[in-house]
Amino acid sequence: MKEEISLLIKQILLLSEDDKKKIIRELFSPQNLKDKKQGLRFLDIALVSLNQKKYLKIEKRVKELFHSNPKLKPVIVAKMVKYYLRIPDAMLPLIVKIAQRYKDRLRKSNAKGIFNRIE
């Protein structure tokens, strides 16, 4: 199953931007989604694969916000990033996951005393 998804994504990456958007819209239209959780997982994979540049901007912004104020909650940071980068609401769960992972990394590095080594 993983190999099939990987092959499918590689083939989608070869298409034009308009075709990629059409495929994503068709895949996640309400009449095609039977299992919402599986749809959200695929949405995570698809959006990360198709929007690598945007994904890197999200990570960079999350890092900046946590470095400026490490006490912020990941959900708040995710909403701030979504607002500042003008990201669609559908990507909010993905941004929350990114923020949670970074906050956890930051917390663990603070426990070890190596906060300044995180890039």
PyMOL commands that set and color helices and strands:
alter all, ss='L'
color gray80, all
select helices_A, chain A and resi 2-13+17-27+36-50+52-68+74-84+89-112+115-117
alter helices_A, ss='H'
color red, helices_A
deselect
rebuild
show_as cartoon
